[in-house]
Amino acid sequence: MIRNLWSPTDVADYLGVPVQTVYGWRKVGSGPPGRRVGKHVRYKPDQVEAWFDGLCEGII
């Protein structure tokens, strides 16, 4: 099944954080992997979930 790509807002909603936090993580390279599609950043949901699963508890 093909899943839709997520925007930074979708990622923020999924993780329960402000969208500016997602942009901040991207800026310093510590967040889930995203790719530029034209002028937009998009995320694969399974990669966001894998990134989240790989975090040490209590540390982001």
C-alpha positions as a LaTeX table, in Angstrom:
\begin{tabular}{lrrr}
\hline
Residue & $x$ (\AA) & $y$ (\AA) & $z$ (\AA) \\
\hline
Met1 & 0.00 & 0.00 & 0.00 \\
Ile2 & 1.29 & 3.46 & $-0.88$ \\
Arg3 & 1.05 & 5.98 & 1.94 \\
Asn4 & 0.96 & 9.71 & 1.46 \\
Leu5 & 4.05 & 11.71 & 2.30 \\
Trp6 & 3.88 & 13.89 & 5.40 \\
Ser7 & 4.49 & 17.61 & 5.61 \\
Pro8 & 6.37 & 19.12 & 8.57 \\
Thr9 & 2.96 & 19.93 & 10.07 \\
Asp10 & 1.92 & 16.28 & 9.79 \\
Val11 & 5.15 & 15.20 & 11.51 \\
Ala12 & 4.62 & 17.75 & 14.27 \\
Asp13 & 1.03 & 16.55 & 14.79 \\
Tyr14 & 2.13 & 12.90 & 14.90 \\
Leu15 & 4.87 & 13.61 & 17.45 \\
Gly16 & 2.87 & 16.16 & 19.43 \\
Val17 & 5.43 & 18.94 & 19.09 \\
Pro18 & 5.30 & 22.44 & 17.56 \\
Val19 & 6.05 & 22.58 & 13.84 \\
Gln20 & 8.96 & 24.94 & 14.59 \\
Thr21 & 10.56 & 22.10 & 16.55 \\
Val22 & 10.48 & 19.91 & 13.43 \\
Tyr23 & 12.12 & 22.69 & 11.41 \\
Gly24 & 14.72 & 23.16 & 14.15 \\
Trp25 & 15.57 & 19.46 & 14.16 \\
Arg26 & 15.96 & 19.56 & 10.38 \\
Lys27 & 18.25 & 22.58 & 10.59 \\
Val28 & 20.66 & 20.84 & 12.99 \\
Gly29 & 20.23 & 17.38 & 11.44 \\
Ser30 & 18.80 & 15.64 & 14.48 \\
Gly31 & 15.22 & 14.96 & 13.36 \\
Pro32 & 13.60 & 12.39 & 11.13 \\
Pro33 & 14.91 & 12.24 & 7.56 \\
Gly34 & 13.05 & 14.50 & 5.16 \\
Arg35 & 13.47 & 15.29 & 1.49 \\
Arg36 & 12.88 & 18.40 & $-0.51$ \\
Val37 & 10.23 & 18.14 & $-3.21$ \\
Gly38 & 10.55 & 21.41 & $-5.06$ \\
Lys39 & 10.36 & 24.05 & $-2.36$ \\
His40 & 8.60 & 21.73 & 0.11 \\
Val41 & 9.96 & 19.24 & 2.66 \\
Arg42 & 8.24 & 15.87 & 2.81 \\
Tyr43 & 8.67 & 12.88 & 5.09 \\
Lys44 & 7.94 & 9.18 & 4.64 \\
Pro45 & 5.72 & 8.12 & 7.56 \\
Asp46 & 7.59 & 4.84 & 8.07 \\
Gln47 & 10.91 & 6.71 & 8.34 \\
Val48 & 9.44 & 9.13 & 10.90 \\
Glu49 & 8.14 & 6.16 & 12.92 \\
Ala50 & 11.52 & 4.38 & 12.67 \\
Trp51 & 13.32 & 7.54 & 13.79 \\
Phe52 & 10.96 & 7.85 & 16.75 \\
Asp53 & 11.39 & 4.17 & 17.67 \\
Gly54 & 15.16 & 4.62 & 17.59 \\
Leu55 & 15.20 & 7.44 & 20.13 \\
Cys56 & 16.50 & 6.76 & 23.60 \\
Glu57 & 13.69 & 7.16 & 26.10 \\
Gly58 & 13.47 & 10.74 & 27.36 \\
Ile59 & 16.04 & 12.10 & 24.91 \\
Ile60 & 15.24 & 13.92 & 21.67 \\
\hline
\end{tabular}
